[in-house]
Amino acid sequence: MPEDEEQKNLHTVAGIAINAEQQLGSSPWKVFCRAGWSDSTRDNACGAAVQWSGGFVCSQPLQHLGICPEGEANQFGMALAVTRPDDGSMAEGRPRNKKEVVMECHYNISVTPWFLIQPSLLWISNPAGRNDTGNASVFRVQTILTF
C-alpha cells in the first residue's frame, strides 16, 4: 500500500498445503496430487481459498517410444486443477462461480542440463471463479534456468 494510505484490517493469512508424488516402479511415469487451503478473507487478494490438483508426468517420452534420444530432464505432463478463489480475488458486485478449473499440458525440452524450455497449453473454465467470463485458452513458453 502507498505510504500515505491508512492500513485497515490487515492481518496474517494462514494456510496449509500437501504435495504427494509417486514414481510408478521403474517406468518413466510419475503421478502427483496436491491440495491446499488458505484463510479466505478480503485481505487475501488474488489468492486461492482451496485448491486441488493432480496429474502425471512421463520422463523422456520420445526416447521410450523409440523416436529419438532425449535429455534426462525432457518430460511430458498433463494436470487438472480445481480452485475455489478467495473472496479477495473477486470485484464487488461481480457474479461468481464456486470454482475455476484449469487443464494443462506441457513438454520440457532440455537445451542443456541447466536450461529448459517449457511450452504449455492451458484451458481455463470460469477464470478467477467468475461466471460472467468465457472459458480461456492460454499458450505459454517458460524458460527454466537451474544454477
VOZA-242040 format. One record per atom (N, C-alpha, C, O, CB): x, y, z. Coordinates in pm, whole numbers, padded with zeros to 5 digits, always signed. Glycine has a CB too. Layout:
N
XYZ...
This chain:
147
+00085-00118+00000+00000+00000+00000+00089+00124+00000+00196+00125+00060-00096+00000+00122+00042+00228-00068+00119+00353-00063+00133+00400+00082+00046+00373+00165+00052+00464-00149+00244+00470+00110+00273+00512+00247+00167+00604+00307+00145+00600+00427+00405+00582+00250+00102+00686+00224+00007+00781+00278-00132+00721+00304-00216+00787+00365-00005+00898+00185-00157+00597+00260-00287+00534+00285-00288+00461+00418-00189+00402+00460-00322+00437+00172-00402+00468+00483-00418+00401+00612-00434+00251+00589-00510+00209+00502-00539+00459+00689-00364+00173+00667-00374+00028+00655-00478-00022+00754-00457-00018+00876-00236-00041+00680-00591-00069+00703-00701-00114+00787-00720-00264+00773-00708-00321+00665-00830-00040+00751-00751-00326+00884-00790-00467+00886-00691-00561+00817-00732-00664+00764-00924-00481+00821-00565-00528+00819-00466-00617+00760-00421-00717+00866-00396-00680+00981-00344-00538+00703-00410-00842+00828-00365-00945+00920-00296-01055+00843-00300-01059+00720-00482-01001+01001-00233-01143+00914-00164-01256+00854-00266-01358+00805-00364-01386+00875-00065-01320+00953-00244-01412+00688-00332-01513+00631-00266-01648+00648-00150-01665+00610-00363-01483+00481-00337-01744+00704-00282-01877+00730-00322-01973+00619-00421-01951+00549-00330-01930+00866-00244-02079+00604-00276-02180+00505-00194-02306+00526-00099-02307+00604-00255-02127+00365-00232-02411+00455-00159-02537+00461-00167-02604+00324-00267-02590+00254-00216-02630+00574-00062-02676+00287-00060-02746+00159+00006-02882+00175+00094-02901+00259+00014-02662+00051-00038-02977+00094+00018-03112+00094+00052-03147-00050-00026-03121-00141-00081-03216+00156+00169-03207-00071+00214-03247-00204+00258-03393-00197+00338-03429-00112+00330-03155-00255+00205-03477-00286+00246-03617-00292+00282-03653-00436+00206-03625-00528+00132-03710-00238+00398-03716-00454+00442-03762-00584+00485-03907-00572+00540-03948-00469+00558-03675-00640+00460-03986-00676+00498-04127-00671+00548-04172-00808+00477-04164-00908+00380-04214-00626+00672-04220-00810+00726-04283-00931+00660-04420-00944+00649-04492-00845+00885-04296-00924+00616-04456-01062+00547-04584-01082+00647-04693-01120+00669-04721-01237+00438-04570-01191+00707-04752-01018+00806-04858-01039+00924-04808-01117+00973-04698-01093+00743-04977-01111+00972-04889-01210+01087-04849-01292+01042-04784-01423+01124-04758-01511+01177-04970-01323+00912-04757-01436+00860-04695-01558+00897-04546-01560+00939-04492-01458+00706-04713-01568+00881-04482-01674+00908-04337-01681+00793-04254-01626+00803-04131-01627+00936-04296-01825+00686-04314-01578+00567-04243-01533+00572-04207-01385+00620-04284-01302+00445-04327-01560+00522-04090-01355+00510-04042-01218+00373-03976-01206+00330-03906-01298+00627-03942-01180+00304-03997-01094+00176-03930-01070+00193-03834-00952+00281-03854-00867+00062-04034-01042+00110-03733-00946+00118-03639-00836-00021-03590-00798-00114-03592-00879+00209-03520-00872-00033-03546-00674-00156-03489-00622-00116-03379-00523-00026-03398-00441-00246-03599-00553-00183-03267-00532-00155-03156-00441-00287-03100-00391-00385-03096-00465-00071-03046-00511-00288-03056-00267-00407-02993-00211-00363-02882-00117-00260-02893-00051-00496-03097-00135-00442-02776-00112-00407-02666-00024-00529-02588+00019-00633-02589-00048-00309-02574-00092-00517-02521+00132-00622-02438+00189-00559-02310+00240-00447-02312+00291-00698-02512+00302-00630-02200+00226-00585-02071+00279-00703-02000+00342-00817-02018+00300-00520-01984+00167-00675-01919+00443-00777-01839+00509-00843-01750+00404-00773-01677+00334-00717-01754+00624-00974-01755+00391-01045-01679+00290-01099-01549+00350-01202-01548+00417-01160-01762+00231-01027-01441+00326-01069-01310+00375-01054-01208+00265-00989-01233+00164-00988-01269+00499-01113-01094+00283-01099-00986+00186-00955-00937+00174-00918-00880+00072-01190-00870+00224-00874-00960+00277-00736-00912+00275-00642-01005+00198-00528-00968+00171-00685-00895+00415-00687-01123+00163-00604-01220+00090-00634-01203-00058-00685-01295-00122-00632-01367+00137-00601-01087-00113-00635-01055-00251-00568-01149-00351-00451-01183-00337-00597-00912-00282-00645-01189-00450-00598-01270-00562-00543-01405-00521-00454-01459-00589-00492-01195-00638-00592-01460-00415-00545-01591-00371-00646-01699-00398-00753-01675-00454-00513-01587-00224-00610-01820-00358-00699-01934-00369-00737-01976-00228-00650-01996-00144-00633-02051-00448-00865-01990-00203-00909-02034-00071-00885-02184-00056-00838-02230+00048-01059-02000-00048-00917-02261-00161-00897-02406-00162-00853-02446-00303-00906-02395-00402-01028-02483-00120-00755-02538-00311-00713-02586-00443-00674-02732-00435-00612-02775-00338-00595-02503-00497-00712-02807-00536-00672-02946-00554-00618-02960-00695-00676-02904-00788-00790-03045-00527-00509-03033-00712-00458-03060-00846-00397-03199-00849-00354-03253-00747-00354-02953-00889-00395-03255-00966-00337-03387-00984-00303-03408-01130-00354-03339-01218-00432-03497-00933-00217-03505-01155-00179-03531-01293-00070-03634-01301-00043-03707-01205-00135-03404-01361-00007-03638-01418+00101-03733-01440+00210-03668-01524+00187-03571-01596+00049-03860-01508+00329-03725-01513+00446-03680-01588+00515-03804-01644+00527-03906-01575+00543-03595-01499+00561-03796-01767+00639-03904-01827+00776-03848-01865+00787-03753-01942+00566-03963-01953+00882-03908-01809+01019-03866-01840+01065-03927-01971+01039-04045-01997+01115-03904-01726+01132-03849-02051+01188-03891-02180+01089-03970-02265+01120-04082-02307+01313-03974-02156+00971-03914-02292+00868-03989-02364+00907-04029-02506+00877-04140-02550+00743-03908-02369+00974-03941-02579+01012-03974-02717+01115-04087-02720+01112-04172-02809+01069-03851-02788+01205-04088-02623+01305-04194-02614+01237-04329-02582+01272-04431-02640+01411-04160-02505+01140-04328-02491+01070-04451-02455+00984-04502-02569+00957-04622-02577+00984-04428-02332+00940-04414-02659+00863-04455-02776+00955-04498-02891+00908-04543-02995+00772-04342-02823+01088-04484-02871+01185-04522-02974+01198-04422-03087+01249-04456-03194+01147-04653-03032+01155-04299-03065+01160-04197-03169+01297-04131-03178+01353-04121-03287+01054-04090-03144+01353-04087-03064+01484-04024-03062+01536-04017-02919+01457-04021-02825+01477-03882-03124+01669-04008-02901+01723-03993-02766+01689-03854-02711+01677-03757-02786+01876-04014-02765+01673-03847-02579+01637-03720-02515+01722-03697-02391+01780-03790-02335+01488-03718-02478+01728-03569-02349+01793-03535-02224+01713-03586-02106+01592-03608-02117+01813-03383-02213+01779-03605-01993+01712-03659-01874+01597-03571-01826+01500-03622-01769+01812-03675-01762+01606-03442-01848+01504-03350-01798+01384-03337-01892+01285-03272-01856+01564-03214-01774+01390-03397-02011+01275-03389-02101+01159-03465-02040+01175-03578-01992+01309-03445-02242+01042-03403-02042+00923-03470-01988+00797-03411-02047+00791-03295-02085+00920-03460-01836+00695-03496-02052+00562-03459-02095+00471-03471-01975+00482-03567-01899+00512-03547-02214+00382-03376-01956+00294-03383-01840+00156-03327-01869+00138-03241-01955+00354-03310-01725+00059-03379-01795-00078-03328-01800-00129-03315-01658-00097-03396-01571-00170-03423-01885-00209-03211-01633-00260-03188-01498-00398-03125-01504-00437-03063-01603-00163-03099-01418-00470-03143-01395-00601-03081-01376-00599-03015-01239-00558-03077-01140-00717-03187-01389-00644-02890-01232-00651-02819-01104-00791-02760-01088-00848-02706-01182-00542-02706-01096-00844-02771-00968-00973-02712-00934-00949-02618-00817-00894-02658-00714-01082-02822-00899-00990-02493-00833-00963-02389-00733-01091-02318-00695-01173-02284-00781-00859-02289-00785-01109-02294-00566-01215-02204-00521-01145-02073-00488-01073-02065-00389-01296-02262-00396-01167-01969-00570-01097-01843-00547-01133-01782-00412-01243-01799-00360-01128-01744-00657-01038-01712-00358-01054-01640-00233-01150-01523-00253-01161-01470-00364-00917-01589-00180-01220-01484-00147-01312-01370-00155-01243-01244-00206-01305-01165-00277-01373-01343-00018-01117-01224-00172-01045-01104-00212-01014-01097-00360-00979-00990-00410-00918-01096-00137-01026-01208-00433-00995-01206-00576-01115-01162-00659-01103-01145-00780-00949-01343-00622-01229-01143-00596-01350-01104-00667-01379-00956-00649-01369-00903-00538-01469-01188-00620-01414-00890-00758-01454-00749-00751-01595-00742-00691-01676-00832-00712-01449-00680-00892-01622-00637-00620-01753-00618-00558-01863-00624-00664-01849-00564-00771-01760-00483-00481-01969-00696-00635-02085-00699-00723-02071-00787-00845-02165-00796-00924-02116-00564-00766-01958-00852-00864-01940-00938-00980-02007-01073-00957-02000-01127-00846-01790-00957-01012-02072-01129-01061-02126-01264-01046-02010-01361-01028-01902-01339-01081-02213-01304-01168-02033-01467-00953-01924-01560-00930-01971-01704-00935-02088-01735-00916-01858-01532-00797-01876-01790-00961-01898-01933-00958-01819-01984-00840-01735-01912-00786-01855-02003-01094-01842-02103-00798-01771-02155-00682-01631-02205-00715-01552-02228-00624-01850-02266-00620-01598-02223-00845-01467-02278-00874-01416-02238-01012-01491-02200-01101-01471-02428-00864-01284-02248-01025-01213-02233-01152-01150-02368-01181-01099-02433-01090-01104-02116-01146-01154-02413-01306-01095-02540-01345-00990-02513-01452-01017-02444-01551-01204-02640-01397-00869-02568-01433-00760-02549-01528-00706-02686-01570-00676-02770-01485-00647-02461-01468-00696-02707-01700-00629-02827-01754-00502-02778-01824-00506-02681-01900-00723-02909-01853-00391-02846-01798-00263-02805-01857-00194-02924-01919-00200-03036-01868-00173-02740-01751-00127-02898-02031-00045-02998-02098+00089-02928-02128+00090-02819-02185-00114-03053-02231+00202-02990-02089+00332-02926-02111+00436-03028-02157+00419-03149-02144+00380-02856-01982+00544-02973-02212+00658-03056-02252+00786-02982-02217+00807-02869-02264+00652-03091-02405+00873-03042-02137+01003-02982-02106+01103-03023-02212+01116-03142-02243+01053-03024-01964+01173-02927-02267+01278-02954-02366+01410-02914-02302+01431-02798-02268+01254-02875-02501+01499-03011-02286+01629-02987-02223+01727-02938-02330+01775-03015-02412+01682-03117-02155+01756-02807-02326+01853-02750-02420+01994-02784-02372+02078-02827-02451+01835-02595-02432+02018-02766-02243+02141-02807-02176+02098-02867-02042+01981-02858-02008+02243-02686-02156+02189-02928-01967+02149-02982-01836+02094-02876-01739+02025-02911-01643+02267-03052-01771+02123-02747-01762+02079-02642-01671+01979-02544-01733+01939-02449-01667+02198-02567-01621+01938-02566-01860+01847-02475-01928+01735-02553-01997+01761-02635-02085+01923-02390-02031+01611-02528-01955+01493-02594-02012+01403-02491-02078+01395-02376-02035+01416-02673-01904+01335-02534-02183+01228-02456-02243+01101-02538-02223+01100-02658-02251+01255-02424-02396+00995-02475-02174+00872-02548-02145+00751-02480-02211+00693-02388-02154+00851-02558-01994+00714-02527-02332+00588-02479-02389+00473-02552-02320+00485-02669-02285+00584-02501-02544+00361-02482-02302+00245-02546-02242+00117-02483-02294+00115-02368-02338+00251-02537-02088+00011-02561-02287-00121-02515-02328-00214-02532-02208-00220-02639-02148-00173-02594-02453-00288-02427-02175-00382-02430-02064-00522-02399-02114-00540-02315-02202-00340-02331-01954-00620-02468-02059-00761-02439-02082-00820-02406-01947-00807-02484-01853-00836-02559-02152-00887-02289-01936-00937-02242-01807-01088-02219-01817-01136-02145-01903-00865-02112-01763-01162-02284-01728-01306-02266-01719-01335-02177-01598-01281-02200-01490-01380-02404-01707-01420-02077-01615-01453-01981-01510-01328-01912-01455-01301-01923-01335-01529-02051-01396-01251-01841-01538-01131-01775-01488-01162-01691-01363-01257-01614-01361-01069-01686-01597-01080-01708-01260-01094-01640-01130-01228-01670-01064-01273-01596-00976-01079-01489-01147-01292-01780-01106-01419-01817-01045-01535-01730-01087-01642-01736-01026-01406-01813-00898-01517-01648-01190-01623-01558-01235-01707-01628-01340-01654-01685-01435-01563-01426-01292-01839-01624-01324-01924-01686-01424-01973-01587-01529-02057-01622-01612-02042-01752-01357-01921-01465-01527-01956-01367-01630-01847-01356-01737-01849-01265-01818-01980-01231-01566-01752-01450-01736-01648-01453-01839-01654-01587-01910-01704-01685-01854-01506-01428-01777-01603-01592-02031-01599-01718-02104-01476-01797-02065-01391-01750-01989-01600-01693-02255-01469-01918-02117-01350-02001-02095-01232-01937-02167-01249-01858-02259-01373-02146-02145-01112-01972-02123-00992-01913-02183-00893-02024-02219-00884-02126-02150-00926-01813-02086-00821-02003-02328-00711-02091-02367-00585-02006-02367-00583-01894-02418-00736-02157-02508-00479-02060-02309-00354-01986-02299-00240-02074-02347-00226-02187-02302-00328-01937-02153-00159-02023-02439-00036-02090-02478+00077-02009-02418+00081-01887-02432-00022-02103-02635+00170-02076-02351+00281-02003-02292+00410-02082-02314+00409-02203-02335+00256-01978-02140+00520-02009-02308+00652-02069-02316+00732-02015-02198+00750-01894-02185+00722-02039-02454+00780-02105-02113+00862-02066-01997+01005-02112-02025+01028-02208-02097+00808-02129-01863+01097-02042-01966+01236-02089-01965+01273-02115-01820+01238-02038-01731+01334-01985-02032+01344-02222-01797+01383-02261-01662+01533-02272-01657+01593-02352-01730+01315-02395-01620+01595-02193-01572+01739-02191-01553+01771-02249-01417+01716-02204-01316+01795-02047-01567+01859-02347-01411+01898-02407-01283+02045-02377-01258+02131-02408-01341+01871-02561-01282+02073-02317-01144+02213-02289-01109+02232-02298-00961+02343-02278-00912+02257-02151-01159
